[in-house]
Amino acid sequence: MFAGIKSGDKVSDYVADAGYFTRLFASVVGSTGHVYAVEPTASSSSSISLKAVAELQGYAVTHPNVKVTTAAHSKD
């Protein structure tokens, strides 16, 4: 019932960082749903963000309903 998300839904988590919401969403959508965790490359410039994204990518390895990607971010 979290944010209207239910089992089987497809959800996008933009600026996922360490994936707090990604992990919540993954649990809610279950094995029939999917979570797309997106981290803009401009947000990933700090070593803390890079570490967080790496940890989230590790989480995705054991959770097939999660896909982590980075995306180019324009400042224009």
Secondary structure, DSSP 8 states (H G I E B T S, - for coil): -GGG--TT-EEEEET-TT-HHHHHHHHHHTTTSEEEEEEETTGGGSHHHHHHHHHHHHHHHH-TTEEEEEE-----
